[in-house]
Each structure stands twice: as C-alpha cells, then as structure tokens.
Amino acid sequence: MKNLIKSLLICLLSMSLVLSADASEQTTKDVADDQLNIQEVVIENGLRVIVVNMKSNGSVTFGVGYLVGAGDDPRDVVGISHFLEHMMFAGTKNISEDKLKEVIGKYNKDTNAFTSYDITFYHHKCNKVFLDIDMAIEADRMQNLKLDKKLIEREKNVIIEERKMRVESHPLSKFMYEAAFKAMFLYSTYSYPVIGYLDQIKNCNKQKLENHYKTFYSPQNAFIVFVGDITMDEALKKVRKYFGSISSSAPVKRERVIDPQNIGLKFTIDNSSDQITIKNFNMIFKIDRDLIKTLKDESVIELIVGMLCSGRSSILYKTLVDQKELAYTLDSLLDIRAYDKGRVNIATVIREGVSYTVIEKEIEEIVYNFADKYLTKELLETEKLKVLNKIELAQDSPDDMQMLILTNLCNGRTLEEIKNIKNIVKKITFEEVKAKAKEFLNKENKMLRIYSNPKEK
C-alpha cells in the first residue's frame, strides 16, 4: 500500500492530468423528500464514509476528520491536537513538505484544516478528476507522517507567535474567551484553549506528538465526508483503494471530565486596558447538558436564541440598538459541546454615556420575560422559516452542506438526526419552545458577565 501511494504521488507530480399515490403514501413521500440526502457506510477497517451526492459542476468537497480535539489534549500538553494539525502539512515519509505544498496548490481550489474541541478536519475542494490526488495524500498522512525535529521546532515557534498575536496581545480574546471558558468549565477539558498555553507548547516534543498521532490517527477513529458530484459506489471504490488496507489501532477511549451541573457559581470579569477603545459587555447563560440531549433540543434552543438575540431582527437588537439607542451593536454566540454543557453569549458594544448596569438591566428584563411577554407564534414561525431556508440553501452548496454535517457531528449528533433535521425543525411546537425558554432563560443559568472597557488615563 505504501508503495502504491508513493508511486502515485510521484507520478502525479510529473504528469499533467487532462479534464477529459394515496394520503398515507403521500405523507411518507413528503417525509422522505424532506430528508437530507446523506448516506453512510462503514468499511472493513472501521472507517466511516459519508456521502452527499449533489450537482456541483464536476467538483467535490472532500475531507478526512479525526475524533480528536482540544478536549482530548493531555493536561500537561494542552494544544497538542492543534500542534499535530500543523505537522500534518510538514510532509510524510513519501513526500516532502515542499512537494506536498506543490501538489495541494496545483490541483485544489481550496485546502484547509481546523482543530475544534472534539474533531480535527482536513478539507479539500477540487475537480472530481483530481480527487484521487487528495485521497492519496490523506491516506499517506494517516499512516506515514514524518515528525522531523527541526520542523517541530519551527512549527512550535509559529504556534507561539500565533498565540502571542491572537491572545497574549489581544485583551478581548484573553479575557472574553479564555477567562470565560475557565469560569464555565471548572473541571472539564473544554476549558482548554485549542491553541494551547505558551509554556506547554514550548515543552511539546517529538515523542508526545508521535504518541498523540498513533493514538488518534487511525481509520477506526476517523471519518471521510464527500459532498458533490460523486455517488456512494464511486466513493467506496476509491476509499477502499487508498484507505482500505490501513490497519486500525486499538479503539480510542476518550477521557473526558464532565463538570457537575447546577453548582450555582457566578462570575464577573472586569477588564480595563489601554488597548481597548470601546466598551463591551457580555452576558453568558449556561445550557445544562440535560437541556440539549438531542438535535431537537438543540434546534429549540437555536430558535430561541435566533428570536432573542441573533442578528438585526432579534428582539434584543431592535430594543437596545434601534429603539432605545443604548448600544451600537448586539449579537450572540450559541456554543454547543458534544460532552458537556453549552452556552449562549450575548455581546454588546455600549454607547458613550451608557452604564453597564443600564444595559444589564435591560437585557435581563427581556431575557427573563421572553417566554411570557415576547414570544409569539408568528415570531416562532418566522424564525423556523429562516432556519429551514438556511438548510435548504445548504443542499445546493457543497461547502455549506459539509459544514452543516461537521457542526452537528461536533455537537455529538448522530447522522440519522442530521438527515432528518428539516423534519425535526418543522415539528417543533410553540409549547415546546415556550417550555424550553423558561427552563433555559432564568437567573439560575446566568453564570458570567464580562465588562471590557478603555483604561482611564
């Protein structure tokens, strides 16, 4: 297998490729039509193959994901999953770093990778005739990564500079993200920053990277996603050709420490800096795991957040920005995790002369009374239509469809749930949304507020 991959890669470098019924039946049909066209097959070595066949002018969005992320990092080397992602672009035993970059740049419309808390994903977008190149590259990287000490030290310095630029010298990032996660997740590994900590990045070495690679980079711990002009039969033929002979390591047991729920701790972070030029106020509500057990639960929360605080049409935006002119802008972030609680972060940029206490009081009045005072059936139907339209548009965009699948896999959802997401959203009732809003939007779940403002001269 190694010789096959090596020969193919070398060959591809030197040659140019040429683009050469009744009511019950109707109800069943409607449900089937609303299912997303997602197929999955698990091949002999445990590798999951996910295919969405759609018209895409001959292009295919292809990627390999691994069930490993910052939440799996050992406590003594936080950031190692992200570090390993960097090293995956530094060459293998069969192809050098420069040649790898040359091949990727020549035959791909787009290539990238990301590390989250629960997965690491390597993404390619190419014409279908070049798909074998990307698959050969990923099969090679899955088993033949070359961890050169000089390249490790080079990437270590790159990551350290990345950390300094994005976090150490950026007070909003440092206090609004890292401090917020530390307050939210007291024991959980979700408190770790994906990029890692400076001292632990510096102490990362070849042996630690090799151990992480051998533990998690295995077919049994991986999945492949194809979206575009490709069928399942075509995909399986190629997957078995390039990945079929790769042996799986022992099953990976993900060691996760889950925070206890409802411990009642509240936090306030007050951050002043001469690097901050505007006043920011963030209010964070936790979402206990028992409120988001299923994709339906999560979809209900998404609808609530959309109506309450997401975008210009939301209740909080129209009230605080448009009507009362207390803030320049307002938006939110809904953050769901696969193994622990989630959060919604309501973020504002406050106008001059407006105090934090005024903004906080206004937000609380709307949030705590949302279910009884602001939620209407008409508002809910409008929000459901927005969500359904977004899913509908994803069915015509390989990139958006791939991201829809990845986001839900990251959140711990099954593929069967993802296939039925449109039906799930359609069947959500007003009563279910109202009940969930009362469970979620209350004083007990308000766990963090962050003030960030210019330092007084």
Buried (B, 14 or more C-beta within 10 A) or exposed (E): BBEEBBEBBEEBEEEEEEEEEEEEEEEEEEEEEBBBEBBBBEBEBBBBBBBBBBEBEEBBBBBBBBBBBBBBBBEEBBBBBBBBBBBBBBBBEBBEBEBBBEBBEEBBEEBEBBBBBBBBBBBBBBBBBBBBBBBBBBBBBBBBBBBBEEBBEEBBEEBBEBBEEBBEEBBBBBBBBBBBBBBBBEEBBBBBBBBBBBEBBEEBBBEBBEEBBEBBBBBBBBBBBBBBBBEBEBBBEBBBBBBBBBEBBEEBEBEBBBBEEEEEEEBEBEBEBEEBEBBBBBBBBBBBBEBBEEBBBBBBBBBBBBBBBBEEEBBBBEBBBEEBEBBBEBBBBBBBBBBBBBBBBBBBBBBEEBEBEBBBEBBBEBBBEBBEEBBEEEBBEEBBEBBBEEBEEBBEBBBBBBBBBBEBBBBBBEBEBBBBBBBBBEEBEBEBBBEBBBBBBEEEBBBBBBBBBEEEE
